[in-house]
Amino acid sequence: MKKLVLFLLLGLLLAVPAFAYQYVVIETSYGDITVELDEEKAPETVANFLTYVDTMHYADTIFHRVIKDFMIQGGNFSAEMTPKKTRQPIKNEATNGLRNLRGTIAMARTGVVDSATSQFFINLKDNDFLDHKNTTAKGFGYAVFGKVVKGMDVVDKIGVSQTHTFKRFRDVPVETVVIRNIKRVNQE
């Protein structure tokens, strides 16, 4: 009887899909930010982000857009605001149930729903207006794919940076906030 119970328990454990979270560290000129990526709820977005991580696309890019009490955005521009070449846009996974809460990371996009490539943002506060509401371009939302688990103080420090307009871009930090690299790490 004990063997049967153990066999059934083992079968249940093996039948449940095990999604391990992936972790990355965003190394910035202000300090490190550790992010837990939700591969179960945003598989295509996480795979896309990790492809950019693994190819060192993010090395020496900047947080080029900082809006106090809203978000910090980066992932594609050099300090001179020169864009890097990106891969094809991905499907927007904003319907995954993850919300744009303080400390979550989401994909930046244009007005086109499925236009995200390498740029991401970290929410400085709960931004429910960015969550999925409907299938229109305005209501589709922005795909959350993870959350900050360490270094929110760094995010907050970046979030209060003085900004200006630089080469047609608004909300650019006066003091450049460099993303030195983003790398995969073991679970913290």
Backbone as a printed PyTorch tensor [residue, N CA C, xyz], in Angstrom:
tensor([[[  0.8240,  -1.1960,   0.0000],
         [  0.0000,   0.0000,   0.0000],
         [  0.8730,   1.2680,   0.0000]],

        [[  1.9340,   1.2550,   0.8170],
         [  2.8320,   2.4110,   0.8730],
         [  3.4860,   2.6500,  -0.4870]],

        [[  3.8630,   1.5610,  -1.1630],
         [  4.4850,   1.7020,  -2.4760],
         [  3.5070,   2.3150,  -3.4760]],

        [[  2.2460,   1.9240,  -3.3860],
         [  1.2350,   2.4620,  -4.2870],
         [  1.0480,   3.9620,  -4.0540]],

        [[  0.9800,   4.3820,  -2.7980],
         [  0.8200,   5.7940,  -2.4700],
         [  2.0340,   6.5910,  -2.9540]],

        [[  3.2360,   6.0740,  -2.7110],
         [  4.4450,   6.7440,  -3.1800],
         [  4.4740,   6.8340,  -4.7010]],

        [[  4.0540,   5.7710,  -5.3620],
         [  4.0210,   5.7500,  -6.8180],
         [  3.0380,   6.7950,  -7.3460]],

        [[  1.8640,   6.9010,  -6.7170],
         [  0.8660,   7.8900,  -7.1340],
         [  1.3580,   9.3230,  -6.8880]],

        [[  1.9910,   9.5500,  -5.7380],
         [  2.5330,  10.8740,  -5.4440],
         [  3.6260,  11.2630,  -6.4430]],

        [[  4.4960,  10.3290,  -6.7520],
         [  5.5450,  10.5800,  -7.7280],
         [  4.9440,  10.8890,  -9.0920]],

        [[  3.9130,  10.1520,  -9.4600],
         [  3.2230,  10.3950, -10.7180],
         [  2.6130,  11.7830, -10.7720]],

        [[  2.0300,  12.2280,  -9.6670],
         [  1.4550,  13.5750,  -9.6170],
         [  2.5300,  14.6460,  -9.7620]],

        [[  3.6430,  14.4450,  -9.0850],
         [  4.7400,  15.4100,  -9.1690],
         [  5.2760,  15.5210, -10.5910]],

        [[  5.3890,  14.3970, -11.2640],
         [  5.9130,  14.4010, -12.6220],
         [  4.9010,  14.9450, -13.6230]],

        [[  3.6090,  14.8420, -13.3180],
         [  2.5650,  15.2990, -14.2250],
         [  2.4020,  16.8190, -14.2000]],

        [[  2.7950,  17.4630, -13.1190],
         [  2.6690,  18.9160, -13.0080],
         [  3.8620,  19.5630, -13.7010]],

        [[  3.5860,  20.4350, -14.6870],
         [  4.7280,  21.0720, -15.3560],
         [  5.5080,  21.9450, -14.3800]],

        [[  6.8010,  21.8010, -14.4170],
         [  7.6580,  22.5760, -13.5090],
         [  8.2890,  23.7190, -14.2870]],

        [[  7.8270,  24.9250, -14.0350],
         [  8.4070,  26.1010, -14.6610],
         [  9.3430,  26.7470, -13.6630]],

        [[ 10.6000,  26.6740, -13.9610],
         [ 11.5670,  27.3270, -13.0940],
         [ 11.6920,  28.7790, -13.5610]],

        [[ 11.7400,  29.6650, -12.6290],
         [ 11.9420,  31.0630, -12.9870],
         [ 13.3810,  31.2560, -13.4260]],

        [[ 13.5550,  32.1240, -14.3870],
         [ 14.8780,  32.5340, -14.8190],
         [ 15.1850,  33.8430, -14.0900]],

        [[ 16.4450,  34.0890, -13.8030],
         [ 16.8580,  35.3180, -13.1330],
         [ 17.9400,  36.0000, -13.9480]],

        [[ 17.8800,  37.3170, -13.9790],
         [ 18.9200,  38.1080, -14.6180],
         [ 19.3100,  39.2430, -13.6860]],

        [[ 20.5290,  39.7270, -13.8590],
         [ 20.9750,  40.9250, -13.1580],
         [ 21.2330,  41.9960, -14.2110]],

        [[ 20.5710,  43.1280, -14.0070],
         [ 20.8050,  44.3000, -14.8450],
         [ 21.8880,  45.1060, -14.1330]],

        [[ 23.0910,  45.1100, -14.6950],
         [ 24.2190,  45.8280, -14.1020],
         [ 24.2130,  47.2460, -14.6500]],

        [[ 23.9740,  48.2270, -13.7750],
         [ 23.9020,  49.6180, -14.2240],
         [ 24.9750,  50.4590, -13.5530]],

        [[ 25.1420,  51.6580, -14.0460],
         [ 26.0840,  52.5920, -13.4350],
         [ 25.5810,  53.0950, -12.0820]],

        [[ 24.3400,  52.7750, -11.7200],
         [ 23.7710,  53.1430, -10.4240],
         [ 23.7330,  51.9610,  -9.4470]],

        [[ 24.0480,  50.7640,  -9.9260],
         [ 23.9810,  49.5700,  -9.0990],
         [ 23.2520,  48.4590,  -9.8280]],

        [[ 23.1250,  47.3120,  -9.1650],
         [ 22.5340,  46.1310,  -9.7870],
         [ 21.0550,  45.9740,  -9.4480]],

        [[ 20.3190,  45.4240, -10.4180],
         [ 18.8980,  45.1380, -10.2790],
         [ 18.7040,  43.6730, -10.6600]],

        [[ 18.1960,  42.8640,  -9.7300],
         [ 17.9350,  41.4540, -10.0200],
         [ 16.4540,  41.2910, -10.3690]],

        [[ 16.2110,  40.6010, -11.4810],
         [ 14.8540,  40.4300, -11.9890],
         [ 14.5400,  38.9430, -12.1250]],

        [[ 13.3510,  38.5680, -11.6510],
         [ 12.8190,  37.2150, -11.8210],
         [ 11.9110,  37.2390, -13.0440]],

        [[ 12.1760,  36.3790, -14.0190],
         [ 11.4190,  36.3350, -15.2610],
         [ 10.3670,  35.2300, -15.1850]],

        [[  9.1520,  35.5300, -15.6020],
         [  8.0370,  34.5790, -15.5270],
         [  7.8440,  33.8730, -16.8680]],

        [[  8.6020,  32.8040, -17.0260],
         [  8.5930,  32.0380, -18.2710],
         [  7.2700,  31.3070, -18.4970]],

        [[  6.5730,  30.9930, -17.4250],
         [  5.2910,  30.2920, -17.5550],
         [  4.2240,  31.2000, -18.1650]],

        [[  4.1240,  32.4250, -17.6790],
         [  3.0540,  33.3160, -18.1400],
         [  3.4370,  34.1610, -19.3540]],

        [[  4.7280,  34.3040, -19.6160],
         [  5.1780,  35.1020, -20.7580],
         [  6.3140,  34.3940, -21.4900]],

        [[  6.0570,  33.1920, -22.0100],
         [  7.1460,  32.3970, -22.5940],
         [  7.8340,  33.0340, -23.7950]],

        [[  7.0820,  33.6160, -24.7100],
         [  7.6970,  34.2100, -25.8950],
         [  8.4780,  35.4710, -25.5230]],

        [[  7.9290,  36.2560, -24.6080],
         [  8.5880,  37.4890, -24.1870],
         [  9.8870,  37.1830, -23.4510]],

        [[  9.8480,  36.2090, -22.5410],
         [ 11.0610,  35.8280, -21.8050],
         [ 12.1100,  35.2700, -22.7630]],

        [[ 11.6930,  34.4190, -23.6880],
         [ 12.6460,  33.8530, -24.6560],
         [ 13.2900,  34.9680, -25.4870]],

        [[ 12.4940,  35.9350, -25.9190],
         [ 13.0030,  37.0730, -26.6820],
         [ 14.0090,  37.8800, -25.8520]],

        [[ 13.6240,  38.2170, -24.6240],
         [ 14.4940,  38.9920, -23.7420],
         [ 15.8130,  38.2610, -23.5020]],

        [[ 15.7410,  36.9540, -23.2310],
         [ 16.9600,  36.1870, -22.9610],
         [ 17.8460,  36.0560, -24.2030]],

        [[ 17.2460,  36.0740, -25.3870],
         [ 18.0540,  36.0740, -26.6110],
         [ 18.8820,  37.3560, -26.6720]],

        [[ 18.2600,  38.4800, -26.3440],
         [ 19.0100,  39.7390, -26.3000],
         [ 20.0730,  39.7130, -25.1990]],

        [[ 19.7410,  39.1240, -24.0490],
         [ 20.7090,  38.9900, -22.9530],
         [ 21.9040,  38.1530, -23.4110]],

        [[ 21.6080,  36.9910, -23.9820],
         [ 22.6650,  36.0550, -24.3630],
         [ 23.5710,  36.5800, -25.4810]],

        [[ 23.0600,  37.4760, -26.3100],
         [ 23.8730,  38.0530, -27.3900],
         [ 24.5190,  39.3780, -26.9780]],

        [[ 24.3680,  39.7350, -25.7000],
         [ 24.9530,  40.9480, -25.1260],
         [ 24.4480,  42.2270, -25.8050]],

        [[ 23.2390,  42.1650, -26.3260],
         [ 22.6270,  43.3350, -26.9560],
         [ 22.5390,  44.5160, -25.9860]],

        [[ 22.2600,  44.2290, -24.7260],
         [ 22.0290,  45.2890, -23.7490],
         [ 23.3120,  45.9360, -23.2290]],

        [[ 24.4610,  45.3370, -23.5100],
         [ 25.7280,  45.8880, -23.0170],
         [ 25.9360,  47.3000, -23.5530]],

        [[ 26.1970,  48.2190, -22.6350],
         [ 26.4820,  49.6160, -22.9640],
         [ 25.3060,  50.3550, -23.6070]],

        [[ 24.0820,  49.8860, -23.3030],
         [ 22.9090,  50.6850, -23.6460],
         [ 22.5960,  51.5420, -22.4190]],

        [[ 21.5260,  52.3150, -22.4920],
         [ 21.1960,  53.2090, -21.3850],
         [ 19.7100,  53.1180, -21.0310]],

        [[ 19.3910,  53.6100, -19.8450],
         [ 17.9980,  53.9150, -19.5300],
         [ 17.7870,  55.2980, -20.1380]],

        [[ 17.1230,  55.3270, -21.2760],
         [ 17.0190,  56.5590, -22.0660],
         [ 15.7460,  57.3650, -21.7860]],

        [[ 14.8260,  56.7850, -21.0430],
         [ 13.5590,  57.4710, -20.7600],
         [ 13.1850,  57.2270, -19.3090]],

        [[ 13.1240,  58.3050, -18.5440],
         [ 12.7900,  58.2220, -17.1230],
         [ 11.6860,  59.2260, -16.8360]],

        [[ 10.5670,  58.7130, -16.3540],
         [  9.4560,  59.5860, -15.9880],
         [  9.1260,  59.3220, -14.5200]],

        [[  9.3920,  60.3300, -13.6900],
         [  9.1930,  60.2210, -12.2480],
         [  7.7680,  59.7510, -11.9430]],

        [[  7.6450,  58.8800, -10.9510],
         [  6.3560,  58.3200, -10.5240],
         [  5.6450,  57.5510, -11.6300]],

        [[  6.4010,  57.0540, -12.6110],
         [  5.8060,  56.2640, -13.6850],
         [  6.6810,  55.0580, -14.0040]],

        [[  7.7960,  55.2760, -14.7380],
         [  8.6360,  54.1420, -15.1380],
         [  9.9990,  54.6100, -15.6080]],

        [[ 10.9240,  53.6140, -15.7270],
         [ 12.2350,  53.8270, -16.3430],
         [ 12.3260,  52.8720, -17.5350]],

        [[ 12.8200,  53.3630, -18.6620],
         [ 12.8290,  52.5660, -19.8940],
         [ 14.2220,  52.5120, -20.4880]],

        [[ 14.5910,  51.3590, -20.9860],
         [ 15.8910,  51.1940, -21.6230],
         [ 15.9110,  49.9930, -22.5400]],

        [[ 17.1270,  49.6960, -23.0240],
         [ 17.3200,  48.4660, -23.7680],
         [ 17.6610,  48.5720, -25.2310]],

        [[ 17.8690,  49.7730, -25.7590],
         [ 18.2000,  49.8050, -27.1830],
         [ 19.0800,  50.9640, -27.6340]],

        [[ 19.2810,  51.9820, -26.8150],
         [ 20.0320,  53.1490, -27.2660],
         [ 21.3820,  53.2710, -26.5580]],

        [[ 22.3590,  53.7920, -27.2960],
         [ 23.6570,  54.1390, -26.7130],
         [ 23.5160,  55.4900, -26.0250]],

        [[ 24.5610,  55.9190, -25.3550],
         [ 24.5570,  57.2220, -24.6840],
         [ 24.3750,  58.3700, -25.6810]],

        [[ 24.7250,  58.1440, -26.9410],
         [ 24.5590,  59.1640, -27.9780],
         [ 23.1790,  59.0600, -28.6320]],

        [[ 22.3170,  58.1880, -28.0930],
         [ 20.9630,  57.9370, -28.5960],
         [ 20.9740,  57.2740, -29.9780]],

        [[ 22.0110,  56.4940, -30.2250],
         [ 22.0830,  55.7020, -31.4440],
         [ 21.4270,  54.3630, -31.1610]],

        [[ 20.4130,  53.9720, -31.9580],
         [ 19.7480,  52.6970, -31.7030],
         [ 20.5800,  51.5150, -32.1880]],

        [[ 20.4280,  50.4000, -31.5010],
         [ 21.0500,  49.1610, -31.9430],
         [ 20.0750,  48.4270, -32.8700]],

        [[ 20.6130,  47.5610, -33.6820],
         [ 19.7770,  46.7360, -34.5560],
         [ 19.0180,  45.7300, -33.6840]],

        [[ 17.7480,  45.5360, -33.9910],
         [ 16.9260,  44.5990, -33.2130],
         [ 16.4410,  43.4450, -34.0670]],

        [[ 15.9240,  42.4430, -33.3790],
         [ 15.2970,  41.3000, -34.0370],
         [ 13.8760,  41.6950, -34.4430]],

        [[ 13.1700,  40.7770, -35.0510],
         [ 11.7780,  41.0190, -35.4420],
         [ 10.9110,  41.2260, -34.1980]],

        [[  9.8530,  42.0410, -34.2990],
         [  8.9370,  42.2230, -33.1580],
         [  8.2750,  40.9050, -32.7640]],

        [[  7.8460,  40.8530, -31.5150],
         [  7.2100,  39.6400, -30.9840],
         [  5.7310,  39.8780, -30.7130]],

        [[  5.0270,  38.7740, -30.4930],
         [  3.6110,  38.8250, -30.1340],
         [  3.4800,  39.4120, -28.7340]],

        [[  2.5350,  40.3010, -28.5670],
         [  2.2790,  40.9420, -27.2810],
         [  1.5480,  39.9630, -26.3670]],

        [[  2.1550,  39.6230, -25.2360],
         [  1.5700,  38.6810, -24.2850],
         [  0.8930,  39.3830, -23.1040]],

        [[  0.3570,  40.5680, -23.3340],
         [ -0.2930,  41.3310, -22.2570],
         [ -1.5530,  40.6550, -21.7220]],

        [[ -2.0520,  39.6500, -22.4110],
         [ -3.2450,  38.9180, -21.9500],
         [ -2.8980,  37.8410, -20.9200]],

        [[ -1.6540,  37.8010, -20.4600],
         [ -1.1780,  36.7270, -19.5790],
         [ -1.6220,  36.8470, -18.1220]],

        [[ -2.3100,  37.9180, -17.7650],
         [ -2.7900,  38.0860, -16.3920],
         [ -1.8250,  38.7980, -15.4640]],

        [[ -0.5910,  39.0090, -15.8930],
         [  0.3670,  39.7480, -15.0670],
         [  0.0590,  41.2360, -15.1990]],

        [[  0.1390,  41.9400, -14.0900],
         [ -0.2480,  43.3510, -14.0580],
         [  0.9740,  44.2610, -13.9560]],

        [[  0.8250,  45.4690, -14.4500],
         [  1.8850,  46.4780, -14.3950],
         [  1.9080,  47.1200, -13.0100]],

        [[  2.4400,  46.3730, -12.0660],
         [  2.5370,  46.8190, -10.6780],
         [  3.9420,  47.3520, -10.4190]],

        [[  4.1000,  48.0700,  -9.3260],
         [  5.4090,  48.5940,  -8.9440],
         [  6.4380,  47.4700,  -8.9390]],

        [[  7.5500,  47.7010,  -9.6170],
         [  8.6440,  46.7400,  -9.6320],
         [  8.5440,  45.6790, -10.7130]],

        [[  7.4780,  45.6990, -11.5180],
         [  7.4060,  44.7210, -12.6010],
         [  8.1370,  45.2630, -13.8230]],

        [[  8.5870,  44.3270, -14.6610],
         [  9.2690,  44.6670, -15.9070],
         [  8.3390,  44.2700, -17.0500]],

        [[  8.2220,  45.1510, -18.0350],
         [  7.3260,  44.9200, -19.1670],
         [  8.0170,  45.3640, -20.4520]],

        [[  7.4890,  44.8950, -21.5640],
         [  8.0410,  45.2730, -22.8640],
         [  7.4790,  46.6090, -23.3160]],

        [[  8.3620,  47.4840, -23.7790],
         [  7.9430,  48.7360, -24.3990],
         [  7.5480,  48.4210, -25.8380]],

        [[  6.6470,  49.2220, -26.3750],
         [  6.2120,  49.0260, -27.7550],
         [  5.7350,  50.3460, -28.3290]],

        [[  5.4370,  50.3490, -29.6080],
         [  4.8530,  51.5180, -30.2560],
         [  3.3320,  51.4010, -30.1310]],

        [[  2.6040,  52.1820, -30.9050],
         [  1.1470,  52.0880, -30.9360],
         [  0.6400,  50.8120, -31.5850]],

        [[  1.5350,  50.0780, -32.2300],
         [  1.1800,  48.7890, -32.8340],
         [  1.2860,  47.7210, -31.7480]],

        [[  0.2290,  46.9230, -31.5800],
         [  0.1600,  45.9440, -30.4850],
         [  1.3650,  45.0090, -30.4570]],

        [[  1.7040,  44.4070, -31.5890],
         [  2.7910,  43.4240, -31.6450],
         [  4.0750,  44.0540, -32.1920]],

        [[  4.5900,  45.0820, -31.5140],
         [  5.7690,  45.7990, -32.0180],
         [  6.9750,  45.7610, -31.0860]],

        [[  6.8840,  45.0680, -29.9490],
         [  7.9990,  45.0400, -28.9990],
         [  9.1960,  44.2860, -29.5660]],

        [[ 10.3830,  44.8370, -29.3210],
         [ 11.6180,  44.1630, -29.7320],
         [ 12.5290,  44.0120, -28.5110]],

        [[ 13.4070,  44.9790, -28.2610],
         [ 14.3640,  44.8510, -27.1600],
         [ 14.0980,  45.7810, -25.9840]],

        [[ 13.3330,  46.8510, -26.2080],
         [ 13.1470,  47.8300, -25.1410],
         [ 12.1740,  47.3260, -24.0740]],

        [[ 12.5130,  47.6500, -22.8360],
         [ 11.7020,  47.2370, -21.6850],
         [ 11.5790,  48.4110, -20.7320]],

        [[ 10.6560,  48.3020, -19.7970],
         [ 10.5470,  49.3180, -18.7540],
         [ 10.2410,  48.6540, -17.4270]],

        [[ 10.6090,  49.3500, -16.3600],
         [ 10.3150,  48.8990, -15.0000],
         [  9.3850,  49.9270, -14.3830]],

        [[  8.2580,  49.4480, -13.8820],
         [  7.2430,  50.3230, -13.2910],
         [  7.6930,  50.8490, -11.9350]],

        [[  7.6010,  52.1740, -11.7680],
         [  7.9450,  52.8140, -10.4910],
         [  6.7590,  52.8260,  -9.5330]],

        [[  5.5740,  52.5940, -10.0520],
         [  4.3640,  52.5260,  -9.2360],
         [  3.3740,  51.6170,  -9.9590]],

        [[  2.2510,  51.3280,  -9.3240],
         [  1.2100,  50.5400,  -9.9830],
         [  0.6550,  51.3670, -11.1370]],

        [[  0.7160,  50.8310, -12.3380],
         [  0.2460,  51.5130, -13.5450],
         [ -0.8260,  50.6710, -14.2250]],

        [[ -1.9930,  50.5690, -13.5710],
         [ -3.0460,  49.6970, -14.0810],
         [ -3.5500,  50.1220, -15.4570]],

        [[ -3.3650,  51.3710, -15.8340],
         [ -3.8050,  51.8090, -17.1640],
         [ -2.9730,  51.1590, -18.2790]],

        [[ -1.8500,  50.5180, -17.9210],
         [ -1.0300,  49.8010, -18.9030],
         [ -1.4190,  48.3250, -19.0230]],

        [[ -2.3350,  47.8670, -18.1600],
         [ -2.7670,  46.4710, -18.1910],
         [ -3.7080,  46.2110, -19.3610]],

        [[ -3.8140,  44.9470, -19.7530],
         [ -4.7080,  44.5450, -20.8410],
         [ -6.1610,  44.8100, -20.4660]],

        [[ -6.8710,  45.5160, -21.3430],
         [ -8.2940,  45.8110, -21.1310],
         [ -9.1540,  45.2040, -22.2490]],

        [[ -8.6680,  45.3380, -23.5020],
         [ -9.4100,  44.8380, -24.6600],
         [ -8.4310,  44.6530, -25.8170]],

        [[ -8.9500,  44.3250, -26.9940],
         [ -8.0680,  44.0040, -28.1170],
         [ -7.7580,  45.1810, -29.0350]],

        [[ -8.1500,  46.3830, -28.6410],
         [ -7.7840,  47.5600, -29.4370],
         [ -6.3130,  47.9070, -29.1740]],

        [[ -5.7220,  48.7040, -30.0600],
         [ -4.3240,  49.1040, -29.8800],
         [ -4.1350,  49.8400, -28.5610]],

        [[ -5.0890,  50.6820, -28.1820],
         [ -4.9830,  51.4410, -26.9340],
         [ -5.2530,  50.5620, -25.7140]],

        [[ -6.1640,  49.6200, -25.8350],
         [ -6.5590,  48.8160, -24.6860],
         [ -5.8170,  47.5090, -24.5120]],

        [[ -4.9730,  47.1500, -25.4830],
         [ -4.3260,  45.8350, -25.4080],
         [ -3.3570,  45.7270, -24.2400]],

        [[ -2.6570,  46.7920, -23.9490],
         [ -1.7570,  46.7810, -22.8030],
         [ -0.3220,  46.4490, -23.1560]],

        [[  0.4860,  46.3880, -22.1030],
         [  1.9280,  46.1530, -22.2090],
         [  2.2650,  44.8750, -21.4490]],

        [[  2.9980,  43.9860, -22.0840],
         [  3.2640,  42.6490, -21.5530],
         [  4.2780,  42.6610, -20.4200]],

        [[  3.7940,  42.3660, -19.2230],
         [  4.6690,  42.1630, -18.0690],
         [  5.2720,  40.7670, -18.1990]],

        [[  6.5770,  40.6500, -17.9010],
         [  7.2180,  39.3480, -18.0060],
         [  8.1300,  39.0300, -16.8280]],

        [[  8.0620,  39.8280, -15.7750],
         [  8.8800,  39.5540, -14.6010],
         [  8.7460,  40.6450, -13.5640]],

        [[  9.5790,  40.5200, -12.5220],
         [  9.5490,  41.5150, -11.4380],
         [ 10.9190,  41.6420, -10.8000]],

        [[ 11.1640,  42.8210, -10.2730],
         [ 12.4080,  43.0840,  -9.5500],
         [ 12.3270,  42.3590,  -8.2060]],

        [[ 13.3460,  41.5750,  -7.8880],
         [ 13.3910,  40.8870,  -6.5950],
         [ 14.5050,  41.4200,  -5.7020]],

        [[ 15.3880,  42.2160,  -6.2790],
         [ 16.4770,  42.8430,  -5.5100],
         [ 16.9450,  44.0630,  -6.2970]],

        [[ 17.1610,  45.1660,  -5.5860],
         [ 17.6700,  46.3640,  -6.2460],
         [ 16.5950,  47.3840,  -6.5830]],

        [[ 15.4340,  47.2900,  -5.9320],
         [ 14.3980,  48.2920,  -6.1870],
         [ 14.8710,  49.6820,  -5.7530]],

        [[ 15.8040,  49.7260,  -4.8010],
         [ 16.3720,  51.0210,  -4.4180],
         [ 17.1400,  51.6490,  -5.5780]],

        [[ 17.7640,  50.8190,  -6.3970],
         [ 18.4770,  51.3000,  -7.5820],
         [ 17.4620,  51.8290,  -8.6020]],

        [[ 16.3860,  51.0790,  -8.8060],
         [ 15.3260,  51.5100,  -9.7180],
         [ 14.7840,  52.8670,  -9.2680]],

        [[ 14.5150,  52.9900,  -7.9720],
         [ 13.9780,  54.2520,  -7.4410],
         [ 14.9580,  55.4100,  -7.6140]],

        [[ 16.2440,  55.1380,  -7.4400],
         [ 17.2600,  56.1820,  -7.6230],
         [ 17.2780,  56.6530,  -9.0810]],

        [[ 17.2210,  55.7040, -10.0020],
         [ 17.1610,  56.0620, -11.4220],
         [ 15.8770,  56.8490, -11.6940]],

        [[ 14.7980,  56.4400, -11.0490],
         [ 13.4820,  57.0280, -11.2760],
         [ 13.3280,  58.4760, -10.8860]],

        [[ 14.2610,  59.0040, -10.1080],
         [ 14.1870,  60.4260,  -9.7360],
         [ 15.2760,  61.2480, -10.4230]],

        [[ 15.8730,  60.6650, -11.4560],
         [ 16.9080,  61.3780, -12.2100],
         [ 16.3410,  62.6430, -12.8400]],

        [[ 17.1640,  63.6930, -12.8310],
         [ 16.7930,  64.9100, -13.5630],
         [ 16.8640,  64.5800, -15.0460]],

        [[ 15.8860,  65.0390, -15.8240],
         [ 15.8420,  64.7080, -17.2520],
         [ 15.7980,  65.9720, -18.1060]],

        [[ 16.0350,  65.7710, -19.3960],
         [ 15.9740,  66.8610, -20.3720],
         [ 15.6390,  66.2790, -21.7400]],

        [[ 15.5290,  67.1300, -22.7260],
         [ 15.3510,  66.6810, -24.1090],
         [ 16.7230,  66.6320, -24.7550]],

        [[ 17.0200,  65.5140, -25.3950],
         [ 18.3350,  65.3040, -26.0090],
         [ 18.1320,  64.6810, -27.3810]],

        [[ 18.5610,  65.3730, -28.4340],
         [ 18.4410,  64.8740, -29.8080],
         [ 17.0220,  64.4040, -30.1210]],

        [[ 16.0670,  65.2030, -29.8730],
         [ 14.6400,  64.9760, -30.1170],
         [ 13.9700,  64.0280, -29.1290]],

        [[ 14.7130,  63.4300, -28.2370],
         [ 14.1490,  62.5060, -27.2570],
         [ 13.8720,  63.2370, -25.9430]],

        [[ 12.6670,  63.0780, -25.4340],
         [ 12.2970,  63.6960, -24.1590],
         [ 12.5540,  62.7230, -23.0160]],

        [[ 12.6450,  63.2630, -21.8130],
         [ 12.7690,  62.4830, -20.5750],
         [ 14.0600,  61.6640, -20.4930]],

        [[ 15.1110,  62.1630, -21.1180],
         [ 16.4300,  61.5190, -21.0890],
         [ 17.1640,  61.9980, -19.8360]],

        [[ 17.6770,  61.0830, -19.0110],
         [ 18.4250,  61.5270, -17.8230],
         [ 19.6110,  62.4170, -18.1980]],

        [[ 19.7780,  63.5080, -17.4540],
         [ 20.9040,  64.4180, -17.6610],
         [ 22.2070,  63.6640, -17.3870]],

        [[ 22.2470,  62.9200, -16.2820],
         [ 23.3910,  62.0540, -15.9740],
         [ 23.0890,  60.6910, -16.5750]],

        [[ 23.8780,  60.2720, -17.5400],
         [ 23.6290,  59.0170, -18.2570],
         [ 23.5730,  57.8340, -17.2980]],

        [[ 22.5270,  57.0180, -17.4410],
         [ 22.3700,  55.8010, -16.6450],
         [ 22.6780,  54.6280, -17.5740]],

        [[ 23.8860,  54.1060, -17.4570],
         [ 24.3660,  53.0590, -18.3560],
         [ 23.9040,  51.6820, -17.8790]],

        [[ 23.4160,  50.8980, -18.8230],
         [ 23.2120,  49.4670, -18.5870],
         [ 24.5080,  48.8170, -19.0600]],

        [[ 25.3660,  48.4930, -18.0980],
         [ 26.6750,  47.9250, -18.4610],
         [ 26.5040,  46.5700, -19.1300]],

        [[ 25.5710,  45.7840, -18.5950],
         [ 25.2740,  44.4680, -19.1570],
         [ 24.0570,  43.9090, -18.4380]],

        [[ 23.4530,  42.9110, -19.0370],
         [ 22.4250,  42.1080, -18.3670],
         [ 22.8780,  40.6730, -18.5320]],

        [[ 22.9200,  39.9460, -17.4190],
         [ 23.3910,  38.5610, -17.5110],
         [ 22.4860,  37.6390, -16.6890]],

        [[ 22.4400,  36.3910, -17.1290],
         [ 21.6910,  35.3800, -16.3960],
         [ 22.4300,  35.0490, -15.1090]],

        [[ 21.6710,  34.7610, -14.0600],
         [ 22.2500,  34.3320, -12.7830],
         [ 21.4190,  33.1990, -12.2160]],

        [[ 21.9960,  32.4620, -11.2870],
         [ 21.2360,  31.4360, -10.5740],
         [ 20.2720,  32.0960,  -9.6260]],

        [[ 19.2760,  31.3300,  -9.2150],
         [ 18.2550,  31.8680,  -8.3040],
         [ 18.9120,  32.4310,  -7.0700]],

        [[ 18.4620,  33.6310,  -6.6970],
         [ 19.0090,  34.3220,  -5.5310],
         [ 18.5160,  33.6780,  -4.2400]]])
